[in-house]
Amino acid sequence: MSRVRKRAAQVVAGMAALYMVLFAIKGIELQVPEYTIYYVYTVQEILTISSFIIYLALFAPDIFAIGRSLHALRVSPQAAGR
């Protein structure tokens, strides 16, 4: 799972870098219509945020496993003391 998260982090970083480039060039006069630049910029923003949320969701299995093990530690001493 760690390799998947590492790759996902690289994808998120790349998308964020592309978003910053689009942010920098959105005000520059280019051969492309301004509407196209703004459209790509806003779509890229949505994709970057979504990919970051997916990256954070990749931690969920580990968080649930830690929660289950902590719950088991809390329950075991109580059962032994009864």
PDB file of N, CA, C and O in Angstrom:
ATOM      1  N   MET A   1       0.825  -1.191   0.000  1.00  0.00           N
ATOM      2  CA  MET A   1       0.000   0.000   0.000  1.00  0.00           C
ATOM      3  C   MET A   1       0.870   1.256   0.000  1.00  0.00           C
ATOM      4  O   MET A   1       0.485   2.297  -0.533  1.00  0.00           O
ATOM      5  N   SER A   2       2.028   1.139   0.597  1.00  0.00           N
ATOM      6  CA  SER A   2       2.929   2.282   0.661  1.00  0.00           C
ATOM      7  C   SER A   2       3.396   2.694  -0.740  1.00  0.00           C
ATOM      8  O   SER A   2       3.553   3.883  -1.016  1.00  0.00           O
ATOM      9  N   ARG A   3       3.617   1.711  -1.624  1.00  0.00           N
ATOM     10  CA  ARG A   3       4.028   2.045  -2.993  1.00  0.00           C
ATOM     11  C   ARG A   3       2.910   2.765  -3.739  1.00  0.00           C
ATOM     12  O   ARG A   3       3.162   3.675  -4.529  1.00  0.00           O
ATOM     13  N   VAL A   4       1.679   2.349  -3.481  1.00  0.00           N
ATOM     14  CA  VAL A   4       0.532   3.002  -4.121  1.00  0.00           C
ATOM     15  C   VAL A   4       0.422   4.443  -3.644  1.00  0.00           C
ATOM     16  O   VAL A   4       0.192   5.352  -4.442  1.00  0.00           O
ATOM     17  N   ARG A   5       0.588   4.648  -2.342  1.00  0.00           N
ATOM     18  CA  ARG A   5       0.516   6.019  -1.807  1.00  0.00           C
ATOM     19  C   ARG A   5       1.664   6.874  -2.330  1.00  0.00           C
ATOM     20  O   ARG A   5       1.487   8.065  -2.589  1.00  0.00           O
ATOM     21  N   LYS A   6       2.833   6.272  -2.483  1.00  0.00           N
ATOM     22  CA  LYS A   6       3.971   7.027  -3.005  1.00  0.00           C
ATOM     23  C   LYS A   6       3.688   7.482  -4.437  1.00  0.00           C
ATOM     24  O   LYS A   6       3.946   8.632  -4.794  1.00  0.00           O
ATOM     25  N   ARG A   7       3.161   6.578  -5.242  1.00  0.00           N
ATOM     26  CA  ARG A   7       2.829   6.921  -6.628  1.00  0.00           C
ATOM     27  C   ARG A   7       1.711   7.976  -6.666  1.00  0.00           C
ATOM     28  O   ARG A   7       1.752   8.910  -7.467  1.00  0.00           O
ATOM     29  N   ALA A   8       0.727   7.812  -5.799  1.00  0.00           N
ATOM     30  CA  ALA A   8      -0.371   8.783  -5.742  1.00  0.00           C
ATOM     31  C   ALA A   8       0.149  10.159  -5.336  1.00  0.00           C
ATOM     32  O   ALA A   8      -0.311  11.174  -5.859  1.00  0.00           O
ATOM     33  N   ALA A   9       1.100  10.201  -4.414  1.00  0.00           N
ATOM     34  CA  ALA A   9       1.686  11.480  -3.996  1.00  0.00           C
ATOM     35  C   ALA A   9       2.414  12.140  -5.164  1.00  0.00           C
ATOM     36  O   ALA A   9       2.362  13.359  -5.321  1.00  0.00           O
ATOM     37  N   GLN A  10       3.086  11.343  -5.974  1.00  0.00           N
ATOM     38  CA  GLN A  10       3.767  11.889  -7.145  1.00  0.00           C
ATOM     39  C   GLN A  10       2.764  12.451  -8.150  1.00  0.00           C
ATOM     40  O   GLN A  10       2.991  13.506  -8.744  1.00  0.00           O
ATOM     41  N   VAL A  11       1.663  11.741  -8.332  1.00  0.00           N
ATOM     42  CA  VAL A  11       0.624  12.216  -9.253  1.00  0.00           C
ATOM     43  C   VAL A  11       0.026  13.526  -8.743  1.00  0.00           C
ATOM     44  O   VAL A  11      -0.167  14.466  -9.514  1.00  0.00           O
ATOM     45  N   VAL A  12      -0.264  13.584  -7.453  1.00  0.00           N
ATOM     46  CA  VAL A  12      -0.832  14.806  -6.870  1.00  0.00           C
ATOM     47  C   VAL A  12       0.151  15.965  -7.018  1.00  0.00           C
ATOM     48  O   VAL A  12      -0.254  17.078  -7.353  1.00  0.00           O
ATOM     49  N   ALA A  13       1.424  15.718  -6.775  1.00  0.00           N
ATOM     50  CA  ALA A  13       2.430  16.780  -6.910  1.00  0.00           C
ATOM     51  C   ALA A  13       2.530  17.259  -8.356  1.00  0.00           C
ATOM     52  O   ALA A  13       2.651  18.458  -8.608  1.00  0.00           O
ATOM     53  N   GLY A  14       2.479  16.337  -9.294  1.00  0.00           N
ATOM     54  CA  GLY A  14       2.510  16.713 -10.708  1.00  0.00           C
ATOM     55  C   GLY A  14       1.297  17.529 -11.112  1.00  0.00           C
ATOM     56  O   GLY A  14       1.407  18.511 -11.847  1.00  0.00           O
ATOM     57  N   MET A  15       0.134  17.110 -10.621  1.00  0.00           N
ATOM     58  CA  MET A  15      -1.085  17.855 -10.935  1.00  0.00           C
ATOM     59  C   MET A  15      -1.059  19.244 -10.304  1.00  0.00           C
ATOM     60  O   MET A  15      -1.529  20.210 -10.905  1.00  0.00           O
ATOM     61  N   ALA A  16      -0.516  19.345  -9.107  1.00  0.00           N
ATOM     62  CA  ALA A  16      -0.404  20.650  -8.453  1.00  0.00           C
ATOM     63  C   ALA A  16       0.570  21.551  -9.214  1.00  0.00           C
ATOM     64  O   ALA A  16       0.338  22.753  -9.340  1.00  0.00           O
ATOM     65  N   ALA A  17       1.656  20.968  -9.719  1.00  0.00           N
ATOM     66  CA  ALA A  17       2.613  21.751 -10.503  1.00  0.00           C
ATOM     67  C   ALA A  17       1.963  22.254 -11.793  1.00  0.00           C
ATOM     68  O   ALA A  17       2.154  23.405 -12.183  1.00  0.00           O
ATOM     69  N   LEU A  18       1.198  21.389 -12.445  1.00  0.00           N
ATOM     70  CA  LEU A  18       0.490  21.803 -13.658  1.00  0.00           C
ATOM     71  C   LEU A  18      -0.520  22.902 -13.344  1.00  0.00           C
ATOM     72  O   LEU A  18      -0.682  23.845 -14.119  1.00  0.00           O
ATOM     73  N   TYR A  19      -1.187  22.779 -12.222  1.00  0.00           N
ATOM     74  CA  TYR A  19      -2.152  23.803 -11.802  1.00  0.00           C
ATOM     75  C   TYR A  19      -1.448  25.148 -11.592  1.00  0.00           C
ATOM     76  O   TYR A  19      -1.974  26.190 -11.982  1.00  0.00           O
ATOM     77  N   MET A  20      -0.270  25.126 -10.983  1.00  0.00           N
ATOM     78  CA  MET A  20       0.473  26.369 -10.760  1.00  0.00           C
ATOM     79  C   MET A  20       0.917  26.989 -12.083  1.00  0.00           C
ATOM     80  O   MET A  20       0.900  28.210 -12.237  1.00  0.00           O
ATOM     81  N   VAL A  21       1.315  26.146 -13.037  1.00  0.00           N
ATOM     82  CA  VAL A  21       1.699  26.661 -14.355  1.00  0.00           C
ATOM     83  C   VAL A  21       0.499  27.316 -15.030  1.00  0.00           C
ATOM     84  O   VAL A  21       0.609  28.407 -15.589  1.00  0.00           O
ATOM     85  N   LEU A  22      -0.647  26.641 -14.973  1.00  0.00           N
ATOM     86  CA  LEU A  22      -1.853  27.220 -15.565  1.00  0.00           C
ATOM     87  C   LEU A  22      -2.241  28.522 -14.868  1.00  0.00           C
ATOM     88  O   LEU A  22      -2.702  29.462 -15.515  1.00  0.00           O
ATOM     89  N   PHE A  23      -2.056  28.577 -13.557  1.00  0.00           N
ATOM     90  CA  PHE A  23      -2.333  29.808 -12.809  1.00  0.00           C
ATOM     91  C   PHE A  23      -1.432  30.940 -13.297  1.00  0.00           C
ATOM     92  O   PHE A  23      -1.871  32.082 -13.435  1.00  0.00           O
ATOM     93  N   ALA A  24      -0.167  30.609 -13.554  1.00  0.00           N
ATOM     94  CA  ALA A  24       0.791  31.633 -13.972  1.00  0.00           C
ATOM     95  C   ALA A  24       0.508  32.137 -15.387  1.00  0.00           C
ATOM     96  O   ALA A  24       0.702  33.319 -15.670  1.00  0.00           O
ATOM     97  N   ILE A  25       0.051  31.252 -16.279  1.00  0.00           N
ATOM     98  CA  ILE A  25      -0.122  31.671 -17.674  1.00  0.00           C
ATOM     99  C   ILE A  25      -1.535  32.137 -18.006  1.00  0.00           C
ATOM    100  O   ILE A  25      -1.791  32.572 -19.129  1.00  0.00           O
ATOM    101  N   LYS A  26      -2.452  32.055 -17.052  1.00  0.00           N
ATOM    102  CA  LYS A  26      -3.836  32.409 -17.395  1.00  0.00           C
ATOM    103  C   LYS A  26      -4.003  33.887 -17.741  1.00  0.00           C
ATOM    104  O   LYS A  26      -4.952  34.244 -18.439  1.00  0.00           O
ATOM    105  N   GLY A  27      -3.125  34.738 -17.282  1.00  0.00           N
ATOM    106  CA  GLY A  27      -3.231  36.157 -17.591  1.00  0.00           C
ATOM    107  C   GLY A  27      -2.361  36.601 -18.752  1.00  0.00           C
ATOM    108  O   GLY A  27      -2.397  37.770 -19.136  1.00  0.00           O
ATOM    109  N   ILE A  28      -1.585  35.699 -19.314  1.00  0.00           N
ATOM    110  CA  ILE A  28      -0.671  36.040 -20.409  1.00  0.00           C
ATOM    111  C   ILE A  28      -1.403  35.898 -21.744  1.00  0.00           C
ATOM    112  O   ILE A  28      -2.209  34.984 -21.923  1.00  0.00           O
ATOM    113  N   GLU A  29      -1.122  36.791 -22.662  1.00  0.00           N
ATOM    114  CA  GLU A  29      -1.702  36.703 -24.004  1.00  0.00           C
ATOM    115  C   GLU A  29      -1.043  35.549 -24.757  1.00  0.00           C
ATOM    116  O   GLU A  29       0.169  35.543 -24.970  1.00  0.00           O
ATOM    117  N   LEU A  30      -1.850  34.585 -25.152  1.00  0.00           N
ATOM    118  CA  LEU A  30      -1.360  33.427 -25.898  1.00  0.00           C
ATOM    119  C   LEU A  30      -2.167  33.278 -27.182  1.00  0.00           C
ATOM    120  O   LEU A  30      -3.143  33.996 -27.401  1.00  0.00           O
ATOM    121  N   GLN A  31      -1.753  32.342 -28.023  1.00  0.00           N
ATOM    122  CA  GLN A  31      -2.469  32.062 -29.265  1.00  0.00           C
ATOM    123  C   GLN A  31      -3.793  31.347 -29.002  1.00  0.00           C
ATOM    124  O   GLN A  31      -4.675  31.319 -29.861  1.00  0.00           O
ATOM    125  N   VAL A  32      -3.923  30.771 -27.811  1.00  0.00           N
ATOM    126  CA  VAL A  32      -5.128  30.035 -27.434  1.00  0.00           C
ATOM    127  C   VAL A  32      -6.148  31.026 -26.876  1.00  0.00           C
ATOM    128  O   VAL A  32      -5.772  31.962 -26.169  1.00  0.00           O
ATOM    129  N   PRO A  33      -7.437  30.835 -27.183  1.00  0.00           N
ATOM    130  CA  PRO A  33      -8.453  31.740 -26.613  1.00  0.00           C
ATOM    131  C   PRO A  33      -8.434  31.718 -25.080  1.00  0.00           C
ATOM    132  O   PRO A  33      -8.166  30.689 -24.458  1.00  0.00           O
ATOM    133  N   GLU A  34      -8.724  32.870 -24.497  1.00  0.00           N
ATOM    134  CA  GLU A  34      -8.680  33.003 -23.036  1.00  0.00           C
ATOM    135  C   GLU A  34      -9.667  32.060 -22.358  1.00  0.00           C
ATOM    136  O   GLU A  34      -9.389  31.540 -21.277  1.00  0.00           O
ATOM    137  N   TYR A  35     -10.824  31.836 -22.991  1.00  0.00           N
ATOM    138  CA  TYR A  35     -11.831  30.928 -22.431  1.00  0.00           C
ATOM    139  C   TYR A  35     -11.256  29.524 -22.257  1.00  0.00           C
ATOM    140  O   TYR A  35     -11.503  28.870 -21.244  1.00  0.00           O
ATOM    141  N   THR A  36     -10.494  29.066 -23.240  1.00  0.00           N
ATOM    142  CA  THR A  36      -9.911  27.721 -23.178  1.00  0.00           C
ATOM    143  C   THR A  36      -8.949  27.602 -22.010  1.00  0.00           C
ATOM    144  O   THR A  36      -8.967  26.608 -21.285  1.00  0.00           O
ATOM    145  N   ILE A  37      -8.113  28.607 -21.825  1.00  0.00           N
ATOM    146  CA  ILE A  37      -7.159  28.589 -20.711  1.00  0.00           C
ATOM    147  C   ILE A  37      -7.904  28.537 -19.381  1.00  0.00           C
ATOM    148  O   ILE A  37      -7.563  27.739 -18.509  1.00  0.00           O
ATOM    149  N   TYR A  38      -8.912  29.379 -19.225  1.00  0.00           N
ATOM    150  CA  TYR A  38      -9.669  29.392 -17.967  1.00  0.00           C
ATOM    151  C   TYR A  38     -10.433  28.088 -17.757  1.00  0.00           C
ATOM    152  O   TYR A  38     -10.546  27.607 -16.630  1.00  0.00           O
ATOM    153  N   TYR A  39     -10.956  27.519 -18.836  1.00  0.00           N
ATOM    154  CA  TYR A  39     -11.677  26.246 -18.726  1.00  0.00           C
ATOM    155  C   TYR A  39     -10.737  25.137 -18.255  1.00  0.00           C
ATOM    156  O   TYR A  39     -11.064  24.393 -17.330  1.00  0.00           O
ATOM    157  N   VAL A  40      -9.576  25.031 -18.891  1.00  0.00           N
ATOM    158  CA  VAL A  40      -8.594  24.012 -18.499  1.00  0.00           C
ATOM    159  C   VAL A  40      -8.122  24.266 -17.071  1.00  0.00           C
ATOM    160  O   VAL A  40      -7.928  23.325 -16.301  1.00  0.00           O
ATOM    161  N   TYR A  41      -7.939  25.529 -16.721  1.00  0.00           N
ATOM    162  CA  TYR A  41      -7.504  25.902 -15.373  1.00  0.00           C
ATOM    163  C   TYR A  41      -8.517  25.452 -14.322  1.00  0.00           C
ATOM    164  O   TYR A  41      -8.132  24.884 -13.301  1.00  0.00           O
ATOM    165  N   THR A  42      -9.801  25.698 -14.558  1.00  0.00           N
ATOM    166  CA  THR A  42     -10.811  25.315 -13.567  1.00  0.00           C
ATOM    167  C   THR A  42     -11.000  23.806 -13.502  1.00  0.00           C
ATOM    168  O   THR A  42     -11.203  23.260 -12.418  1.00  0.00           O
ATOM    169  N   VAL A  43     -10.937  23.127 -14.635  1.00  0.00           N
ATOM    170  CA  VAL A  43     -11.034  21.661 -14.622  1.00  0.00           C
ATOM    171  C   VAL A  43      -9.829  21.066 -13.897  1.00  0.00           C
ATOM    172  O   VAL A  43      -9.965  20.109 -13.135  1.00  0.00           O
ATOM    173  N   GLN A  44      -8.653  21.637 -14.138  1.00  0.00           N
ATOM    174  CA  GLN A  44      -7.449  21.145 -13.463  1.00  0.00           C
ATOM    175  C   GLN A  44      -7.548  21.350 -11.956  1.00  0.00           C
ATOM    176  O   GLN A  44      -7.069  20.517 -11.186  1.00  0.00           O
ATOM    177  N   GLU A  45      -8.158  22.437 -11.533  1.00  0.00           N
ATOM    178  CA  GLU A  45      -8.346  22.677 -10.103  1.00  0.00           C
ATOM    179  C   GLU A  45      -9.197  21.573  -9.480  1.00  0.00           C
ATOM    180  O   GLU A  45      -8.861  21.047  -8.419  1.00  0.00           O
ATOM    181  N   ILE A  46     -10.287  21.228 -10.138  1.00  0.00           N
ATOM    182  CA  ILE A  46     -11.163  20.168  -9.638  1.00  0.00           C
ATOM    183  C   ILE A  46     -10.428  18.832  -9.600  1.00  0.00           C
ATOM    184  O   ILE A  46     -10.540  18.088  -8.626  1.00  0.00           O
ATOM    185  N   LEU A  47      -9.683  18.529 -10.649  1.00  0.00           N
ATOM    186  CA  LEU A  47      -8.945  17.260 -10.697  1.00  0.00           C
ATOM    187  C   LEU A  47      -7.853  17.196  -9.631  1.00  0.00           C
ATOM    188  O   LEU A  47      -7.630  16.146  -9.029  1.00  0.00           O
ATOM    189  N   THR A  48      -7.179  18.308  -9.400  1.00  0.00           N
ATOM    190  CA  THR A  48      -6.122  18.333  -8.384  1.00  0.00           C
ATOM    191  C   THR A  48      -6.697  18.122  -6.991  1.00  0.00           C
ATOM    192  O   THR A  48      -6.153  17.341  -6.209  1.00  0.00           O
ATOM    193  N   ILE A  49      -7.776  18.800  -6.675  1.00  0.00           N
ATOM    194  CA  ILE A  49      -8.406  18.632  -5.364  1.00  0.00           C
ATOM    195  C   ILE A  49      -8.924  17.206  -5.203  1.00  0.00           C
ATOM    196  O   ILE A  49      -8.763  16.600  -4.144  1.00  0.00           O
ATOM    197  N   SER A  50      -9.544  16.673  -6.251  1.00  0.00           N
ATOM    198  CA  SER A  50     -10.066  15.302  -6.191  1.00  0.00           C
ATOM    199  C   SER A  50      -8.955  14.283  -6.005  1.00  0.00           C
ATOM    200  O   SER A  50      -9.101  13.337  -5.231  1.00  0.00           O
ATOM    201  N   SER A  51      -7.849  14.468  -6.707  1.00  0.00           N
ATOM    202  CA  SER A  51      -6.743  13.520  -6.561  1.00  0.00           C
ATOM    203  C   SER A  51      -6.137  13.595  -5.160  1.00  0.00           C
ATOM    204  O   SER A  51      -5.700  12.577  -4.623  1.00  0.00           O
ATOM    205  N   PHE A  52      -6.106  14.777  -4.566  1.00  0.00           N
ATOM    206  CA  PHE A  52      -5.596  14.898  -3.202  1.00  0.00           C
ATOM    207  C   PHE A  52      -6.525  14.205  -2.211  1.00  0.00           C
ATOM    208  O   PHE A  52      -6.060  13.570  -1.264  1.00  0.00           O
ATOM    209  N   ILE A  53      -7.830  14.323  -2.421  1.00  0.00           N
ATOM    210  CA  ILE A  53      -8.788  13.638  -1.550  1.00  0.00           C
ATOM    211  C   ILE A  53      -8.633  12.127  -1.679  1.00  0.00           C
ATOM    212  O   ILE A  53      -8.687  11.411  -0.679  1.00  0.00           O
ATOM    213  N   ILE A  54      -8.442  11.639  -2.899  1.00  0.00           N
ATOM    214  CA  ILE A  54      -8.220  10.200  -3.097  1.00  0.00           C
ATOM    215  C   ILE A  54      -6.929   9.772  -2.412  1.00  0.00           C
ATOM    216  O   ILE A  54      -6.876   8.709  -1.793  1.00  0.00           O
ATOM    217  N   TYR A  55      -5.890  10.595  -2.519  1.00  0.00           N
ATOM    218  CA  TYR A  55      -4.625  10.293  -1.840  1.00  0.00           C
ATOM    219  C   TYR A  55      -4.837  10.162  -0.334  1.00  0.00           C
ATOM    220  O   TYR A  55      -4.322   9.231   0.286  1.00  0.00           O
ATOM    221  N   LEU A  56      -5.586  11.082   0.250  1.00  0.00           N
ATOM    222  CA  LEU A  56      -5.857  10.996   1.686  1.00  0.00           C
ATOM    223  C   LEU A  56      -6.692   9.765   2.019  1.00  0.00           C
ATOM    224  O   LEU A  56      -6.500   9.156   3.072  1.00  0.00           O
ATOM    225  N   ALA A  57      -7.613   9.392   1.138  1.00  0.00           N
ATOM    226  CA  ALA A  57      -8.449   8.211   1.370  1.00  0.00           C
ATOM    227  C   ALA A  57      -7.630   6.924   1.349  1.00  0.00           C
ATOM    228  O   ALA A  57      -8.044   5.922   1.931  1.00  0.00           O
ATOM    229  N   LEU A  58      -6.487   6.938   0.694  1.00  0.00           N
ATOM    230  CA  LEU A  58      -5.635   5.746   0.668  1.00  0.00           C
ATOM    231  C   LEU A  58      -5.063   5.414   2.046  1.00  0.00           C
ATOM    232  O   LEU A  58      -4.572   4.306   2.262  1.00  0.00           O
ATOM    233  N   PHE A  59      -5.124   6.353   2.966  1.00  0.00           N
ATOM    234  CA  PHE A  59      -4.670   6.092   4.327  1.00  0.00           C
ATOM    235  C   PHE A  59      -5.742   5.423   5.181  1.00  0.00           C
ATOM    236  O   PHE A  59      -5.444   4.949   6.277  1.00  0.00           O
ATOM    237  N   ALA A  60      -6.974   5.376   4.704  1.00  0.00           N
ATOM    238  CA  ALA A  60      -8.094   4.844   5.490  1.00  0.00           C
ATOM    239  C   ALA A  60      -7.890   3.402   5.960  1.00  0.00           C
ATOM    240  O   ALA A  60      -8.154   3.126   7.130  1.00  0.00           O
ATOM    241  N   PRO A  61      -7.437   2.469   5.119  1.00  0.00           N
ATOM    242  CA  PRO A  61      -7.261   1.096   5.620  1.00  0.00           C
ATOM    243  C   PRO A  61      -6.298   1.012   6.805  1.00  0.00           C
ATOM    244  O   PRO A  61      -6.547   0.273   7.758  1.00  0.00           O
ATOM    245  N   ASP A  62      -5.214   1.759   6.748  1.00  0.00           N
ATOM    246  CA  ASP A  62      -4.258   1.745   7.857  1.00  0.00           C
ATOM    247  C   ASP A  62      -4.852   2.385   9.109  1.00  0.00           C
ATOM    248  O   ASP A  62      -4.629   1.906  10.221  1.00  0.00           O
ATOM    249  N   ILE A  63      -5.596   3.453   8.929  1.00  0.00           N
ATOM    250  CA  ILE A  63      -6.217   4.114  10.079  1.00  0.00           C
ATOM    251  C   ILE A  63      -7.229   3.190  10.740  1.00  0.00           C
ATOM    252  O   ILE A  63      -7.289   3.116  11.968  1.00  0.00           O
ATOM    253  N   PHE A  64      -8.030   2.480   9.934  1.00  0.00           N
ATOM    254  CA  PHE A  64      -9.003   1.543  10.497  1.00  0.00           C
ATOM    255  C   PHE A  64      -8.309   0.386  11.205  1.00  0.00           C
ATOM    256  O   PHE A  64      -8.776  -0.067  12.249  1.00  0.00           O
ATOM    257  N   ALA A  65      -7.199  -0.097  10.649  1.00  0.00           N
ATOM    258  CA  ALA A  65      -6.451  -1.181  11.295  1.00  0.00           C
ATOM    259  C   ALA A  65      -5.891  -0.723  12.640  1.00  0.00           C
ATOM    260  O   ALA A  65      -5.939  -1.469  13.618  1.00  0.00           O
ATOM    261  N   ILE A  66      -5.368   0.486  12.694  1.00  0.00           N
ATOM    262  CA  ILE A  66      -4.861   1.023  13.961  1.00  0.00           C
ATOM    263  C   ILE A  66      -6.005   1.170  14.959  1.00  0.00           C
ATOM    264  O   ILE A  66      -5.852   0.846  16.136  1.00  0.00           O
ATOM    265  N   GLY A  67      -7.139   1.655  14.492  1.00  0.00           N
ATOM    266  CA  GLY A  67      -8.300   1.795  15.371  1.00  0.00           C
ATOM    267  C   GLY A  67      -8.772   0.464  15.920  1.00  0.00           C
ATOM    268  O   GLY A  67      -9.113   0.365  17.098  1.00  0.00           O
ATOM    269  N   ARG A  68      -8.797  -0.570  15.071  1.00  0.00           N
ATOM    270  CA  ARG A  68      -9.206  -1.898  15.540  1.00  0.00           C
ATOM    271  C   ARG A  68      -8.226  -2.443  16.569  1.00  0.00           C
ATOM    272  O   ARG A  68      -8.640  -3.030  17.568  1.00  0.00           O
ATOM    273  N   SER A  69      -6.930  -2.254  16.334  1.00  0.00           N
ATOM    274  CA  SER A  69      -5.948  -2.780  17.285  1.00  0.00           C
ATOM    275  C   SER A  69      -6.004  -2.016  18.609  1.00  0.00           C
ATOM    276  O   SER A  69      -5.851  -2.618  19.672  1.00  0.00           O
ATOM    277  N   LEU A  70      -6.220  -0.704  18.561  1.00  0.00           N
ATOM    278  CA  LEU A  70      -6.354   0.059  19.805  1.00  0.00           C
ATOM    279  C   LEU A  70      -7.618  -0.342  20.560  1.00  0.00           C
ATOM    280  O   LEU A  70      -7.618  -0.414  21.788  1.00  0.00           O
ATOM    281  N   HIS A  71      -8.682  -0.600  19.827  1.00  0.00           N
ATOM    282  CA  HIS A  71      -9.924  -1.046  20.456  1.00  0.00           C
ATOM    283  C   HIS A  71      -9.720  -2.414  21.110  1.00  0.00           C
ATOM    284  O   HIS A  71     -10.221  -2.660  22.207  1.00  0.00           O
ATOM    285  N   ALA A  72      -8.992  -3.295  20.443  1.00  0.00           N
ATOM    286  CA  ALA A  72      -8.728  -4.622  21.009  1.00  0.00           C
ATOM    287  C   ALA A  72      -7.891  -4.510  22.280  1.00  0.00           C
ATOM    288  O   ALA A  72      -8.096  -5.275  23.222  1.00  0.00           O
ATOM    289  N   LEU A  73      -6.958  -3.574  22.318  1.00  0.00           N
ATOM    290  CA  LEU A  73      -6.140  -3.381  23.518  1.00  0.00           C
ATOM    291  C   LEU A  73      -6.977  -2.856  24.678  1.00  0.00           C
ATOM    292  O   LEU A  73      -6.754  -3.230  25.830  1.00  0.00           O
ATOM    293  N   ARG A  74      -7.937  -1.992  24.375  1.00  0.00           N
ATOM    294  CA  ARG A  74      -8.789  -1.448  25.428  1.00  0.00           C
ATOM    295  C   ARG A  74      -9.773  -2.478  25.952  1.00  0.00           C
ATOM    296  O   ARG A  74     -10.091  -2.479  27.142  1.00  0.00           O
ATOM    297  N   VAL A  75     -10.255  -3.347  25.093  1.00  0.00           N
ATOM    298  CA  VAL A  75     -11.259  -4.337  25.486  1.00  0.00           C
ATOM    299  C   VAL A  75     -10.615  -5.493  26.245  1.00  0.00           C
ATOM    300  O   VAL A  75     -11.214  -6.001  27.192  1.00  0.00           O
ATOM    301  N   SER A  76      -9.447  -5.912  25.871  1.00  0.00           N
ATOM    302  CA  SER A  76      -8.806  -7.085  26.479  1.00  0.00           C
ATOM    303  C   SER A  76      -8.562  -6.946  27.978  1.00  0.00           C
ATOM    304  O   SER A  76      -8.911  -7.871  28.711  1.00  0.00           O
ATOM    305  N   PRO A  77      -7.988  -5.858  28.485  1.00  0.00           N
ATOM    306  CA  PRO A  77      -7.780  -5.758  29.939  1.00  0.00           C
ATOM    307  C   PRO A  77      -9.088  -5.756  30.725  1.00  0.00           C
ATOM    308  O   PRO A  77      -9.127  -6.280  31.838  1.00  0.00           O
ATOM    309  N   GLN A  78     -10.138  -5.194  30.189  1.00  0.00           N
ATOM    310  CA  GLN A  78     -11.425  -5.191  30.882  1.00  0.00           C
ATOM    311  C   GLN A  78     -11.985  -6.602  30.983  1.00  0.00           C
ATOM    312  O   GLN A  78     -12.519  -6.984  32.024  1.00  0.00           O
ATOM    313  N   ALA A  79     -11.870  -7.368  29.922  1.00  0.00           N
ATOM    314  CA  ALA A  79     -12.390  -8.736  29.932  1.00  0.00           C
ATOM    315  C   ALA A  79     -11.576  -9.605  30.885  1.00  0.00           C
ATOM    316  O   ALA A  79     -12.130 -10.494  31.531  1.00  0.00           O
ATOM    317  N   ALA A  80     -10.284  -9.361  30.980  1.00  0.00           N
ATOM    318  CA  ALA A  80      -9.435 -10.163  31.868  1.00  0.00           C
ATOM    319  C   ALA A  80      -9.698  -9.827  33.332  1.00  0.00           C
ATOM    320  O   ALA A  80      -9.544 -10.690  34.196  1.00  0.00           O
ATOM    321  N   GLY A  81     -10.089  -8.601  33.623  1.00  0.00           N
ATOM    322  CA  GLY A  81     -10.316  -8.179  35.001  1.00  0.00           C
ATOM    323  C   GLY A  81     -11.648  -8.624  35.572  1.00  0.00           C
ATOM    324  O   GLY A  81     -11.836  -8.546  36.786  1.00  0.00           O
ATOM    325  N   ARG A  82     -12.557  -9.075  34.773  1.00  0.00           N
ATOM    326  CA  ARG A  82     -13.891  -9.468  35.261  1.00  0.00           C
ATOM    327  C   ARG A  82     -13.889 -10.816  35.806  1.00  0.00           C
ATOM    328  O   ARG A  82     -14.927 -11.301  36.258  1.00  0.00           O
TER     329      ARG A  82
END
